[in-house]
């Protein structure tokens, strides 16, 4: 019997990153006030940067920057993180949905073209689970007045033709929260990569409330560092108030600046992400090879010319998530319903009769496999067996690390 319980995703946290957050709180962050902005500007080619209290706040600000309903609705993928809906509600925007291709997670072209007929003021392209979207295919379809938002909250270091996901639209959005590839103990970023986006960003700086010190956020990050490992994650997952593994809609709050602790954690973490990214890719490539060598049931094909970040490894095969032992291996279902059926967006949808079969299939079938650093060789073998159609069994290894 094993007591190990793999988390679905593991953000790289260590004593160095925790120390960065603690040091920022103790010193007032004097030495890192502009460091995060400069680093993000260098990596993403950003011309202007706002560090926010969450990726959701960053996306909310991007939508606010594009104007109100008089400028049109917001085009949103019909499947994705519920925080996309939170940002739409926070910006008091209407929405027009477009479908995704469940084989690739790319926008379904005909559906996107139909959504563009509604004259959206902004199109959100969201990279899911570290698999990047081809914004080069989307941009030529957009009217000149439509702003393209490159939502890289889940991109986790993915690149497309040598450029980072997040750097290919007018605005880029990042998240440093729990379950993301870059640790911050909360926080996010909105950055402008086009000339018009710079002007729009400067126009909404005043809407950003002052950030907090972030003692609670730092404490939660320390708790994540302790409990987010296989030897203890089973205990954390059993605590209902933590809501681990749940997909929940959260009501919007006022966007704030990044907490001081999160700024310090981010500064320490940015130099330590490459090794974690390389390991995630190696593990995901093993899963991909397993599917290609078998019957490829549910394999999602990455964009040609891209290098995914593989925050998690997605598979469109709901049968893989059945059974208690699959949960112990960190296999988790994706988002349970399409955004087009989310009650929070009822009354905001411009095209309420739109059919989104791709999003419906993803909600019914998509599961994700862990790719993180806590996977041992025995875990990887059991996950590969599961992909081949073999039911996982309890490992006799009792190692609690």
C-alpha positions in Angstrom: 0.0 0.0 0.0 1.1 3.6 -0.6 0.2 6.8 1.2 1.4 8.9 -1.8 -1.2 11.2 -3.4 0.1 13.1 -6.4 -1.1 16.7 -6.8 -2.4 17.5 -10.2 0.0 20.3 -10.6 3.0 21.6 -8.6 4.3 25.2 -8.8 8.0 25.3 -8.1 8.4 26.6 -4.5 11.5 26.4 -2.3 13.1 28.1 0.6 14.8 30.6 -1.7 11.5 31.8 -3.2 9.8 31.9 0.2 12.8 33.9 1.5 12.3 36.4 -1.3 8.8 37.0 -0.2 9.7 37.3 3.5 12.6 39.7 2.7 10.3 41.9 0.6 7.8 42.3 3.5 10.6 43.0 6.0 12.4 45.6 3.9 9.4 47.1 2.1 10.7 45.7 -1.2 13.0 48.7 -1.8 15.4 46.7 -3.9 12.8 45.0 -6.1 10.2 47.7 -6.8 10.9 47.7 -10.5 12.6 44.4 -10.9 9.6 42.4 -11.9 8.5 44.9 -14.5 11.9 45.0 -16.1 12.3 41.2 -16.1 8.9 40.7 -17.7 9.6 43.4 -20.2 12.8 41.7 -21.2 11.2 38.2 -21.5 8.0 39.2 -23.3 9.1 42.3 -25.2 6.6 44.3 -23.2 6.5 48.1 -23.6 4.5 48.7 -20.5 3.8 46.5 -17.5 1.3 46.4 -14.6 1.8 43.9 -11.8 -1.6 43.0 -10.3 -3.0 41.0 -7.4 -4.1 38.2 -9.7 -4.2 37.1 -13.4 -7.9 37.6 -13.2 -7.4 41.2 -12.2 -5.0 41.7 -15.1 -7.5 40.4 -17.6 -10.3 42.5 -16.0 -8.1 45.6 -16.5 -7.4 44.6 -20.1 -11.1 44.4 -20.8 -11.8 47.7 -19.0 -9.1 49.3 -21.1 -10.9 48.4 -24.3 -14.0 50.4 -23.4 -17.6 49.6 -22.6 -20.5 48.0 -24.4 -20.6 50.8 -26.9 -17.3 49.4 -28.3 -18.9 45.9 -28.6 -18.8 42.6 -26.7 -15.8 40.4 -25.8 -15.1 37.3 -27.8 -14.4 34.4 -25.4 -13.5 30.7 -26.0 -16.5 28.5 -25.0 -14.2 26.3 -22.9 -11.7 27.4 -20.4 -11.0 28.5 -16.8 -13.9 30.0 -15.0 -11.7 33.0 -14.1 -12.3 34.1 -17.7 -15.9 34.6 -16.7 -14.9 36.4 -13.5 -13.0 38.9 -15.6 -15.9 39.5 -18.0 -18.3 40.1 -15.0 -15.7 42.3 -13.3 -15.5 44.5 -16.5 -19.3 44.4 -16.8 -18.9 43.2 -20.4 -21.1 41.3 -22.7 -19.7 38.2 -24.4 -19.8 36.4 -27.7 -18.5 32.8 -27.7 -16.4 30.9 -30.2 -15.8 27.2 -30.1 -12.6 25.2 -29.8 -11.3 22.2 -31.8 -11.2 19.4 -29.2 -8.3 17.7 -31.2 -6.0 20.7 -30.8 -7.5 23.2 -28.3 -7.2 25.8 -31.1 -10.1 28.2 -32.0 -12.5 26.6 -34.5 -12.1 28.9 -37.4 -15.7 29.0 -38.7 -17.0 29.6 -35.1 -14.5 32.4 -34.6 -15.4 34.1 -37.8 -19.1 33.9 -36.8 -18.2 35.5 -33.4 -16.3 38.3 -35.1 -19.4 39.2 -37.0 -20.8 40.5 -33.7 -18.1 43.2 -33.8 -16.2 42.4 -30.5 -14.0 45.1 -29.1 -11.6 42.4 -27.8 -10.8 38.7 -28.5 -9.4 36.6 -25.7 -7.2 33.7 -26.8 -6.4 31.5 -23.8 -3.6 28.9 -23.8 -4.8 25.9 -21.8 -2.6 23.5 -19.7 0.5 24.9 -21.4 -0.5 24.2 -25.0 -0.3 27.4 -27.0 -2.8 28.9 -29.3 -1.8 30.1 -32.8 -2.4 33.9 -32.5 -0.7 34.3 -35.9 -3.8 32.6 -37.4 -6.2 34.7 -35.4 -4.8 38.2 -35.9 -5.4 38.5 -39.7 -9.1 37.8 -39.1 -9.6 40.6 -36.7 -11.0 44.0 -37.6 -8.5 46.8 -37.1 -10.3 48.1 -34.0 -10.4 44.8 -32.2 -7.9 44.2 -29.5 -6.2 40.8 -29.2 -5.6 39.6 -25.6 -3.0 36.9 -25.3 -4.0 35.2 -22.1 -0.9 33.2 -21.0 -2.0 32.5 -17.4 -1.6 28.7 -18.1 1.1 28.9 -20.8 3.8 28.0 -18.3 6.7 28.9 -20.6 5.3 27.8 -23.9 6.7 29.3 -27.0 5.4 29.6 -30.6 8.0 29.9 -33.4 10.5 31.0 -30.9 8.4 33.6 -29.1 6.8 33.3 -25.7 3.1 32.8 -25.4 1.8 36.0 -24.0 3.8 38.2 -26.3 1.8 37.8 -29.5 -1.2 40.0 -28.9 -1.8 43.6 -28.1 -2.1 42.7 -24.4 -0.5 39.8 -22.6 -1.8 38.4 -19.3 0.1 36.2 -16.8 -0.8 34.6 -13.5 1.5 33.8 -10.6 -1.1 32.0 -8.5 -1.5 28.5 -7.1 -1.1 25.8 -9.8 0.8 28.0 -12.3 4.3 27.5 -13.7 5.7 30.7 -12.1 5.4 31.1 -8.3 4.3 34.3 -6.8 1.9 33.3 -4.0 -0.7 35.1 -5.9 -0.4 38.0 -8.3 -0.5 38.5 -12.1 0.6 40.8 -14.8 -0.9 42.8 -17.6 1.5 44.0 -20.2 1.2 45.9 -23.5 3.2 44.7 -26.5 1.7 47.0 -29.2 1.7 50.7 -29.5 -2.1 51.1 -29.1 -2.1 48.8 -26.1 0.5 51.0 -24.3 -1.9 54.0 -24.6 -4.9 51.9 -23.4 -2.9 50.5 -20.5 -1.8 54.0 -19.3 -5.4 55.0 -19.4 -6.4 52.4 -16.8 -3.5 52.6 -14.4 -5.6 54.7 -12.1 -8.2 51.9 -11.6 -5.6 49.7 -9.9 -6.0 49.9 -6.1 -2.9 49.8 -3.9 -1.5 46.4 -3.3 -1.4 44.8 0.2 1.6 43.6 2.1 0.5 40.0 1.5 1.2 38.3 4.8 -1.7 36.0 4.3 -0.7 35.2 0.7 2.9 34.4 1.9 1.5 32.1 4.6 -0.7 30.3 2.1 2.3 29.8 -0.2 4.3 28.4 2.7 1.4 26.0 3.4 1.4 25.0 -0.3 5.1 24.3 -0.1 4.6 22.0 2.9 1.4 20.3 1.9 1.8 20.3 -1.9 4.0 17.2 -2.0 2.8 13.6 -2.5 3.5 12.6 1.1 1.0 15.2 2.5 -1.2 16.2 -0.5 -3.8 13.5 0.4 -4.3 15.2 3.7 -4.6 18.6 2.1 -7.1 17.3 -0.5 -9.3 15.9 2.3 -9.7 19.4 3.8 -12.9 20.8 2.2 -12.2 24.4 3.0 -9.1 24.3 0.8 -11.3 23.5 -2.3 -8.3 21.6 -3.9 -9.2 20.1 -7.2 -12.5 22.0 -7.5 -13.5 24.2 -10.4 -15.4 27.1 -8.8 -16.6 30.4 -10.1 -15.4 33.3 -8.0 -17.1 36.7 -7.9 -14.9 39.6 -9.0 -13.3 42.0 -6.7 -11.6 45.4 -7.3 -8.2 44.9 -9.1 -5.2 45.7 -6.9 -1.5 46.0 -7.3 0.6 43.0 -6.6 1.2 42.2 -2.9 4.6 43.0 -1.6 5.3 39.4 -0.6 4.2 38.2 -4.1 6.6 40.7 -5.7 9.5 39.3 -3.7 8.6 35.7 -4.4 8.3 36.5 -8.1 11.7 38.1 -8.2 13.3 35.1 -6.6 11.3 32.6 -8.7 11.9 33.9 -12.2 15.5 32.7 -12.4 14.5 29.2 -11.3 11.7 28.2 -13.7 13.8 26.8 -16.6 14.7 23.5 -14.9 11.1 22.9 -13.9 9.9 23.7 -17.4 12.4 21.2 -18.9 11.3 18.4 -16.6 7.6 19.0 -17.3 8.3 18.8 -21.0 10.3 15.6 -20.7 7.5 13.9 -18.7 4.8 15.1 -21.1 6.8 13.9 -24.1 6.8 10.4 -22.5 3.0 10.5 -22.3 2.8 11.8 -25.9 5.0 9.0 -27.2 2.8 6.5 -25.4 -0.3 7.8 -27.1 1.3 8.0 -30.5 2.6 4.4 -30.2 -0.8 3.1 -29.2 -4.2 3.9 -30.6 -3.8 7.7 -29.9 -7.3 7.8 -28.3 -7.9 11.3 -27.1 -4.5 12.7 -28.0 -4.5 16.5 -28.3 -2.1 17.6 -31.0 0.1 20.5 -30.1 0.4 23.5 -32.5 3.0 22.9 -35.2 6.1 25.1 -34.5 5.3 25.4 -30.8 7.1 24.1 -27.7 4.4 23.6 -25.1 4.9 24.4 -21.4 2.8 21.4 -20.4 1.6 22.7 -17.1 -0.5 19.6 -17.3 -0.8 16.9 -20.0 -4.4 17.0 -21.4 -6.1 14.0 -23.0 -9.7 14.0 -24.4 -10.7 10.6 -22.9 -12.9 10.8 -19.9 -12.5 7.1 -19.2 -9.0 7.7 -17.9 -10.2 9.6 -14.9 -12.3 6.7 -13.4 -11.4 5.1 -10.2 -9.8 6.1 -6.9 -6.3 5.2 -7.9 -6.3 7.5 -10.9 -6.9 10.4 -8.5 -4.0 9.2 -6.4 -1.8 9.5 -9.5 -2.8 13.1 -9.9 -5.2 12.5 -12.9 -8.0 15.1 -12.8 -11.0 16.0 -14.9 -10.9 19.3 -16.8 -13.5 22.1 -16.5 -16.9 20.5 -15.9 -19.1 22.7 -18.1 -18.5 25.0 -21.0 -18.3 28.7 -20.2 -21.3 29.2 -22.5 -23.4 27.3 -19.9 -22.0 29.0 -16.8 -24.8 30.7 -14.8 -22.6 33.7 -14.0 -22.6 34.7 -17.7 -26.4 34.3 -18.2 -27.8 37.5 -19.7 -24.5 38.7 -20.9 -24.3 36.4 -24.0 -24.7 38.1 -27.4 -25.1 34.8 -29.2 -27.0 32.6 -26.7 -28.1 30.1 -29.3 -24.6 29.3 -30.5 -23.6 25.7 -30.7 -20.2 24.7 -29.4 -19.8 21.0 -29.8 -16.0 21.2 -29.3 -16.4 22.8 -25.9 -19.2 20.3 -24.9 -16.9 17.4 -25.8 -14.0 18.9 -23.9 -16.2 19.4 -20.8 -17.4 15.8 -21.0 -14.1 14.1 -21.9 -11.0 16.1 -21.1 -8.7 14.9 -18.3 -5.2 16.0 -17.3 -2.2 14.1 -16.2 0.5 15.6 -13.9 3.9 16.5 -15.4 5.6 18.0 -12.3 8.8 17.3 -10.5 7.3 15.0 -7.8 6.7 12.2 -10.3 9.0 9.2 -9.7 9.8 6.6 -12.3 7.2 4.3 -10.8 4.5 7.0 -11.1 5.4 7.7 -14.7 5.2 3.9 -15.6 1.7 3.7 -14.0 0.5 6.8 -15.8 1.8 5.3 -19.1 0.0 2.1 -18.3 -3.2 4.1 -17.8 -2.8 5.8 -21.2 -2.4 2.3 -22.8 -5.8 1.3 -21.3 -4.5 -0.7 -18.3 -6.1 0.0 -15.0 -3.6 1.4 -12.4 -2.9 -0.7 -9.3 -1.8 0.3 -5.9 2.0 0.6 -5.8 3.6 -1.5 -3.0 6.2 1.2 -2.5 5.6 2.9 0.8 8.1 5.8 0.2 6.6 8.9 1.7 8.8 11.5 -0.1 
